[in-house]
Amino acid sequence: MLAITCPNCGERNSNEFRYGGDASIVRPSHEDPSEEAWFRYVYIRDNPKGPHREYWQHVGGCRGWLIIERNTSNHVVLGVRRAGECR
């Protein structure tokens, strides 16, 4: 079981959360006409081993969006914060 400590609801089972994607990817500007930039943003993803920042939503609780730093090698959660607090 992966336990995630929601800043609003406390420690919960990961079944209450939905994975929302890589939190380190920066969306291109709407004014950026580069097809390559948009292609990379939509389709190209790394599969890192080790610490990684991810978006998760607490769908079974407060419904808040979180940024979770998780070690992808052993699924240890290294940190959790609200998505709006910092980038």
N, C-alpha and C positions, 0 to 999 in steps of 0.2 A: 504494500500500500504506500502510495506517495501522499504524505501529509503536507498540506499547504496552510500556513497561518495567514488568514485574511486579516488585514488591519482593522476591519469593521466587525467581523464575526468570530475571530479566534481560529484555532486550529480545526481544520476540516479535512475530510477524505477528498482526494483528487477527483472522485466521481461527481462532486458538486461543481466542478469547474470545466470550462471549455477552452481548449487551446486556441489562441488567436493569431499565432504567427510569430515571426522573428521581430523582436523589438529593436534590433540594431539597424534595420533597413530604413533609409530615408527616402520618402516619396519625392519624385521629381516635381518641379514647379509646373503648374498648369500652363505657363507661358513657354515651357521648354518643348519645342517641336521635335526634338530628337527621338526618332523611333527606337533607336538603340537604347537610350536611357529608359524609356517606358518598357521595352521588352525585358531588359535586365531587372527592372523593378517588379514586374508581374511574374516572370517565369524563372529567373535564375536565383537559386538559393544554395547556400553552403550547408553542409551537414557536419557541423563542428563536433569535435570530441573534446569534452572538458567544459569549463564554465561558459554559459550562454544565456543571454537575456531574451525572454519570451513574453508575449502578451497572453494573459489568461483572463477569462471572465468568470466571476462567481455566479453562475446561472442558478445554482441551487440555494442561494442565500441573498446577499445584498444586491446582486446583479452588477456590482462594480467591476471596472477593468483594473487589472494589476499588471505590474511588470515583475516577473519572477526571474531571478538569476538561479539557474539550475545547472548542476554538473551532469552533462548528458552521458557520462561514462557510468555513473553509479546512481543517478537520479536523486542525489542529495540536494535539497533546496538550500541555497546559500544566502538568499535574501528576498524579501517581498516588499514592494511599495506600491502605492496607488499610481496609476498610469499618469494622472495629471500633475503629479508632484515634481517630476523632473524627467529629462530625456536621457 
